[in-house]
Amino acid sequence: MKATSLLLNDAETAEKLTEQAMMRLDGMEQFMSAEAALLVAKQLQMLGQATAGASMLKNCAEIYGDDPTVMQGIAKLTDDPTILNAGNAAADLNRQGVRVYKAGNLVEARDVFRKALALQPKNISIALNMAQSLLHGTDTNVPSAELEECRACLKTVGLMPDTDTRFPRYQKLRSKAFGE
C-alpha cells in the first residue's frame, strides 16, 4: 500500500490516502473477502488508523463471524471483546434456527433466523438460512411477504464475492426466488 511507505515520510499524505481508501471501501458494491478485509484492517492499524481498522474488523466479524478461521484472524488483530464476541449470540441463534428448521417447524425457524439477522444483518450464513426457510413451502409464482423477505435477504448476501464457498448455494436460492 502506497500509504504505508508514506507514513514514515509524510504522515499528512498518508492520512489523506487512507481517508480516500476508506471512502472507496464504503462505496464498494460487493463484500470484501474475509482475507482481504483482514489485510486491509491490519494495514489501517499500521497506518495509525485504529478506528478505521476496528470498523473493518467489526464488519468482517458481522459478515463472516460464523467462520472460526476468520474469527481467529480477527483475534490476532484485536482484543476488543465487542468485536470478538459480537457474533456469538447470532451464531447460537443461527444454530438453533437450523435445528428447528430440520425438525420441520418453519414458523419457529424463521422467527429464530430473524432474531439472528437482527443481530448481524450482513451475516451470509444466517441470511442464506433465512432465505431457504422462507422459500420452503412458498409458491414463488405468487407474490407474498415471505417471498419479498426472502428476496431482500438474497439481495443483501448477493454482495458476497463469487469465490465464497457459499456462492453456489446463493445462486440456487436466488434462481428459485427470482425465477431465473
MODELLER restraints for C-alpha pairs under 7 A, 6 or more apart:
rsr = mdl.restraints
at = mdl.atoms
rsr.add(forms.Gaussian(group=physical.xy_distance, feature=features.Distance(at['CA:3:A'], at['CA:14:A']), mean=4.67, stdev=0.5))
rsr.add(forms.Gaussian(group=physical.xy_distance, feature=features.Distance(at['CA:3:A'], at['CA:17:A']), mean=6.14, stdev=0.5))
rsr.add(forms.Gaussian(group=physical.xy_distance, feature=features.Distance(at['CA:3:A'], at['CA:18:A']), mean=6.79, stdev=0.5))
rsr.add(forms.Gaussian(group=physical.xy_distance, feature=features.Distance(at['CA:4:A'], at['CA:47:A']), mean=6.25, stdev=0.5))
rsr.add(forms.Gaussian(group=physical.xy_distance, feature=features.Distance(at['CA:6:A'], at['CA:14:A']), mean=5.51, stdev=0.5))
rsr.add(forms.Gaussian(group=physical.xy_distance, feature=features.Distance(at['CA:7:A'], at['CA:14:A']), mean=5.38, stdev=0.5))
rsr.add(forms.Gaussian(group=physical.xy_distance, feature=features.Distance(at['CA:7:A'], at['CA:47:A']), mean=6.52, stdev=0.5))
rsr.add(forms.Gaussian(group=physical.xy_distance, feature=features.Distance(at['CA:29:A'], at['CA:159:A']), mean=6.56, stdev=0.5))
rsr.add(forms.Gaussian(group=physical.xy_distance, feature=features.Distance(at['CA:30:A'], at['CA:159:A']), mean=4.23, stdev=0.5))
rsr.add(forms.Gaussian(group=physical.xy_distance, feature=features.Distance(at['CA:30:A'], at['CA:160:A']), mean=5.97, stdev=0.5))
rsr.add(forms.Gaussian(group=physical.xy_distance, feature=features.Distance(at['CA:30:A'], at['CA:161:A']), mean=6.64, stdev=0.5))
rsr.add(forms.Gaussian(group=physical.xy_distance, feature=features.Distance(at['CA:31:A'], at['CA:159:A']), mean=5.13, stdev=0.5))
rsr.add(forms.Gaussian(group=physical.xy_distance, feature=features.Distance(at['CA:31:A'], at['CA:160:A']), mean=4.94, stdev=0.5))
rsr.add(forms.Gaussian(group=physical.xy_distance, feature=features.Distance(at['CA:31:A'], at['CA:161:A']), mean=6.24, stdev=0.5))
rsr.add(forms.Gaussian(group=physical.xy_distance, feature=features.Distance(at['CA:32:A'], at['CA:161:A']), mean=6.80, stdev=0.5))
rsr.add(forms.Gaussian(group=physical.xy_distance, feature=features.Distance(at['CA:33:A'], at['CA:161:A']), mean=6.29, stdev=0.5))
rsr.add(forms.Gaussian(group=physical.xy_distance, feature=features.Distance(at['CA:34:A'], at['CA:60:A']), mean=6.29, stdev=0.5))
rsr.add(forms.Gaussian(group=physical.xy_distance, feature=features.Distance(at['CA:34:A'], at['CA:64:A']), mean=6.82, stdev=0.5))
rsr.add(forms.Gaussian(group=physical.xy_distance, feature=features.Distance(at['CA:34:A'], at['CA:70:A']), mean=6.65, stdev=0.5))
rsr.add(forms.Gaussian(group=physical.xy_distance, feature=features.Distance(at['CA:37:A'], at['CA:56:A']), mean=6.54, stdev=0.5))
rsr.add(forms.Gaussian(group=physical.xy_distance, feature=features.Distance(at['CA:37:A'], at['CA:60:A']), mean=6.39, stdev=0.5))
rsr.add(forms.Gaussian(group=physical.xy_distance, feature=features.Distance(at['CA:38:A'], at['CA:57:A']), mean=6.86, stdev=0.5))
rsr.add(forms.Gaussian(group=physical.xy_distance, feature=features.Distance(at['CA:38:A'], at['CA:74:A']), mean=6.91, stdev=0.5))
rsr.add(forms.Gaussian(group=physical.xy_distance, feature=features.Distance(at['CA:41:A'], at['CA:53:A']), mean=4.36, stdev=0.5))
rsr.add(forms.Gaussian(group=physical.xy_distance, feature=features.Distance(at['CA:41:A'], at['CA:56:A']), mean=5.61, stdev=0.5))
rsr.add(forms.Gaussian(group=physical.xy_distance, feature=features.Distance(at['CA:41:A'], at['CA:57:A']), mean=6.28, stdev=0.5))
rsr.add(forms.Gaussian(group=physical.xy_distance, feature=features.Distance(at['CA:42:A'], at['CA:53:A']), mean=6.77, stdev=0.5))
rsr.add(forms.Gaussian(group=physical.xy_distance, feature=features.Distance(at['CA:42:A'], at['CA:77:A']), mean=6.79, stdev=0.5))
rsr.add(forms.Gaussian(group=physical.xy_distance, feature=features.Distance(at['CA:44:A'], at['CA:50:A']), mean=6.76, stdev=0.5))
rsr.add(forms.Gaussian(group=physical.xy_distance, feature=features.Distance(at['CA:44:A'], at['CA:52:A']), mean=6.58, stdev=0.5))
rsr.add(forms.Gaussian(group=physical.xy_distance, feature=features.Distance(at['CA:44:A'], at['CA:53:A']), mean=5.10, stdev=0.5))
rsr.add(forms.Gaussian(group=physical.xy_distance, feature=features.Distance(at['CA:45:A'], at['CA:53:A']), mean=5.49, stdev=0.5))
rsr.add(forms.Gaussian(group=physical.xy_distance, feature=features.Distance(at['CA:57:A'], at['CA:74:A']), mean=6.44, stdev=0.5))
rsr.add(forms.Gaussian(group=physical.xy_distance, feature=features.Distance(at['CA:58:A'], at['CA:83:A']), mean=5.42, stdev=0.5))
rsr.add(forms.Gaussian(group=physical.xy_distance, feature=features.Distance(at['CA:61:A'], at['CA:71:A']), mean=6.85, stdev=0.5))
rsr.add(forms.Gaussian(group=physical.xy_distance, feature=features.Distance(at['CA:61:A'], at['CA:83:A']), mean=6.93, stdev=0.5))
rsr.add(forms.Gaussian(group=physical.xy_distance, feature=features.Distance(at['CA:61:A'], at['CA:87:A']), mean=6.84, stdev=0.5))
rsr.add(forms.Gaussian(group=physical.xy_distance, feature=features.Distance(at['CA:62:A'], at['CA:87:A']), mean=6.54, stdev=0.5))
rsr.add(forms.Gaussian(group=physical.xy_distance, feature=features.Distance(at['CA:62:A'], at['CA:120:A']), mean=5.54, stdev=0.5))
rsr.add(forms.Gaussian(group=physical.xy_distance, feature=features.Distance(at['CA:62:A'], at['CA:122:A']), mean=6.11, stdev=0.5))
rsr.add(forms.Gaussian(group=physical.xy_distance, feature=features.Distance(at['CA:62:A'], at['CA:123:A']), mean=5.55, stdev=0.5))
rsr.add(forms.Gaussian(group=physical.xy_distance, feature=features.Distance(at['CA:63:A'], at['CA:122:A']), mean=5.11, stdev=0.5))
rsr.add(forms.Gaussian(group=physical.xy_distance, feature=features.Distance(at['CA:63:A'], at['CA:123:A']), mean=4.08, stdev=0.5))
rsr.add(forms.Gaussian(group=physical.xy_distance, feature=features.Distance(at['CA:63:A'], at['CA:124:A']), mean=5.90, stdev=0.5))
rsr.add(forms.Gaussian(group=physical.xy_distance, feature=features.Distance(at['CA:64:A'], at['CA:70:A']), mean=6.69, stdev=0.5))
rsr.add(forms.Gaussian(group=physical.xy_distance, feature=features.Distance(at['CA:64:A'], at['CA:123:A']), mean=6.22, stdev=0.5))
rsr.add(forms.Gaussian(group=physical.xy_distance, feature=features.Distance(at['CA:64:A'], at['CA:124:A']), mean=6.97, stdev=0.5))
rsr.add(forms.Gaussian(group=physical.xy_distance, feature=features.Distance(at['CA:65:A'], at['CA:71:A']), mean=6.15, stdev=0.5))
rsr.add(forms.Gaussian(group=physical.xy_distance, feature=features.Distance(at['CA:65:A'], at['CA:87:A']), mean=5.64, stdev=0.5))
rsr.add(forms.Gaussian(group=physical.xy_distance, feature=features.Distance(at['CA:66:A'], at['CA:91:A']), mean=6.03, stdev=0.5))
rsr.add(forms.Gaussian(group=physical.xy_distance, feature=features.Distance(at['CA:75:A'], at['CA:84:A']), mean=6.75, stdev=0.5))
rsr.add(forms.Gaussian(group=physical.xy_distance, feature=features.Distance(at['CA:90:A'], at['CA:116:A']), mean=4.47, stdev=0.5))
rsr.add(forms.Gaussian(group=physical.xy_distance, feature=features.Distance(at['CA:90:A'], at['CA:119:A']), mean=5.90, stdev=0.5))
rsr.add(forms.Gaussian(group=physical.xy_distance, feature=features.Distance(at['CA:90:A'], at['CA:120:A']), mean=6.50, stdev=0.5))
rsr.add(forms.Gaussian(group=physical.xy_distance, feature=features.Distance(at['CA:93:A'], at['CA:112:A']), mean=6.11, stdev=0.5))
rsr.add(forms.Gaussian(group=physical.xy_distance, feature=features.Distance(at['CA:93:A'], at['CA:113:A']), mean=6.77, stdev=0.5))
rsr.add(forms.Gaussian(group=physical.xy_distance, feature=features.Distance(at['CA:93:A'], at['CA:116:A']), mean=5.45, stdev=0.5))
rsr.add(forms.Gaussian(group=physical.xy_distance, feature=features.Distance(at['CA:94:A'], at['CA:113:A']), mean=5.97, stdev=0.5))
rsr.add(forms.Gaussian(group=physical.xy_distance, feature=features.Distance(at['CA:94:A'], at['CA:116:A']), mean=6.04, stdev=0.5))
rsr.add(forms.Gaussian(group=physical.xy_distance, feature=features.Distance(at['CA:94:A'], at['CA:126:A']), mean=6.00, stdev=0.5))
rsr.add(forms.Gaussian(group=physical.xy_distance, feature=features.Distance(at['CA:97:A'], at['CA:109:A']), mean=4.67, stdev=0.5))
rsr.add(forms.Gaussian(group=physical.xy_distance, feature=features.Distance(at['CA:97:A'], at['CA:112:A']), mean=5.25, stdev=0.5))
rsr.add(forms.Gaussian(group=physical.xy_distance, feature=features.Distance(at['CA:97:A'], at['CA:113:A']), mean=5.70, stdev=0.5))
rsr.add(forms.Gaussian(group=physical.xy_distance, feature=features.Distance(at['CA:98:A'], at['CA:109:A']), mean=6.98, stdev=0.5))
rsr.add(forms.Gaussian(group=physical.xy_distance, feature=features.Distance(at['CA:100:A'], at['CA:108:A']), mean=6.83, stdev=0.5))
rsr.add(forms.Gaussian(group=physical.xy_distance, feature=features.Distance(at['CA:100:A'], at['CA:109:A']), mean=5.28, stdev=0.5))
rsr.add(forms.Gaussian(group=physical.xy_distance, feature=features.Distance(at['CA:101:A'], at['CA:109:A']), mean=5.14, stdev=0.5))
rsr.add(forms.Gaussian(group=physical.xy_distance, feature=features.Distance(at['CA:106:A'], at['CA:133:A']), mean=6.41, stdev=0.5))
rsr.add(forms.Gaussian(group=physical.xy_distance, feature=features.Distance(at['CA:110:A'], at['CA:130:A']), mean=6.31, stdev=0.5))
rsr.add(forms.Gaussian(group=physical.xy_distance, feature=features.Distance(at['CA:110:A'], at['CA:133:A']), mean=6.38, stdev=0.5))
rsr.add(forms.Gaussian(group=physical.xy_distance, feature=features.Distance(at['CA:113:A'], at['CA:126:A']), mean=6.59, stdev=0.5))
rsr.add(forms.Gaussian(group=physical.xy_distance, feature=features.Distance(at['CA:113:A'], at['CA:130:A']), mean=5.64, stdev=0.5))
rsr.add(forms.Gaussian(group=physical.xy_distance, feature=features.Distance(at['CA:116:A'], at['CA:126:A']), mean=6.93, stdev=0.5))
rsr.add(forms.Gaussian(group=physical.xy_distance, feature=features.Distance(at['CA:117:A'], at['CA:126:A']), mean=6.45, stdev=0.5))
rsr.add(forms.Gaussian(group=physical.xy_distance, feature=features.Distance(at['CA:117:A'], at['CA:127:A']), mean=6.84, stdev=0.5))
rsr.add(forms.Gaussian(group=physical.xy_distance, feature=features.Distance(at['CA:122:A'], at['CA:156:A']), mean=6.74, stdev=0.5))
rsr.add(forms.Gaussian(group=physical.xy_distance, feature=features.Distance(at['CA:122:A'], at['CA:157:A']), mean=6.87, stdev=0.5))
rsr.add(forms.Gaussian(group=physical.xy_distance, feature=features.Distance(at['CA:124:A'], at['CA:157:A']), mean=5.57, stdev=0.5))
rsr.add(forms.Gaussian(group=physical.xy_distance, feature=features.Distance(at['CA:127:A'], at['CA:153:A']), mean=5.44, stdev=0.5))
rsr.add(forms.Gaussian(group=physical.xy_distance, feature=features.Distance(at['CA:127:A'], at['CA:157:A']), mean=6.83, stdev=0.5))
rsr.add(forms.Gaussian(group=physical.xy_distance, feature=features.Distance(at['CA:128:A'], at['CA:170:A']), mean=6.77, stdev=0.5))
rsr.add(forms.Gaussian(group=physical.xy_distance, feature=features.Distance(at['CA:131:A'], at['CA:150:A']), mean=4.55, stdev=0.5))
rsr.add(forms.Gaussian(group=physical.xy_distance, feature=features.Distance(at['CA:131:A'], at['CA:153:A']), mean=6.08, stdev=0.5))
rsr.add(forms.Gaussian(group=physical.xy_distance, feature=features.Distance(at['CA:131:A'], at['CA:154:A']), mean=6.72, stdev=0.5))
rsr.add(forms.Gaussian(group=physical.xy_distance, feature=features.Distance(at['CA:132:A'], at['CA:173:A']), mean=6.82, stdev=0.5))
rsr.add(forms.Gaussian(group=physical.xy_distance, feature=features.Distance(at['CA:134:A'], at['CA:146:A']), mean=5.66, stdev=0.5))
rsr.add(forms.Gaussian(group=physical.xy_distance, feature=features.Distance(at['CA:134:A'], at['CA:147:A']), mean=6.76, stdev=0.5))
rsr.add(forms.Gaussian(group=physical.xy_distance, feature=features.Distance(at['CA:134:A'], at['CA:150:A']), mean=5.79, stdev=0.5))
rsr.add(forms.Gaussian(group=physical.xy_distance, feature=features.Distance(at['CA:135:A'], at['CA:147:A']), mean=6.86, stdev=0.5))
rsr.add(forms.Gaussian(group=physical.xy_distance, feature=features.Distance(at['CA:135:A'], at['CA:150:A']), mean=6.90, stdev=0.5))
rsr.add(forms.Gaussian(group=physical.xy_distance, feature=features.Distance(at['CA:140:A'], at['CA:147:A']), mean=6.66, stdev=0.5))
rsr.add(forms.Gaussian(group=physical.xy_distance, feature=features.Distance(at['CA:140:A'], at['CA:177:A']), mean=6.11, stdev=0.5))
rsr.add(forms.Gaussian(group=physical.xy_distance, feature=features.Distance(at['CA:147:A'], at['CA:177:A']), mean=6.94, stdev=0.5))
rsr.add(forms.Gaussian(group=physical.xy_distance, feature=features.Distance(at['CA:151:A'], at['CA:177:A']), mean=6.41, stdev=0.5))
rsr.add(forms.Gaussian(group=physical.xy_distance, feature=features.Distance(at['CA:154:A'], at['CA:174:A']), mean=6.47, stdev=0.5))
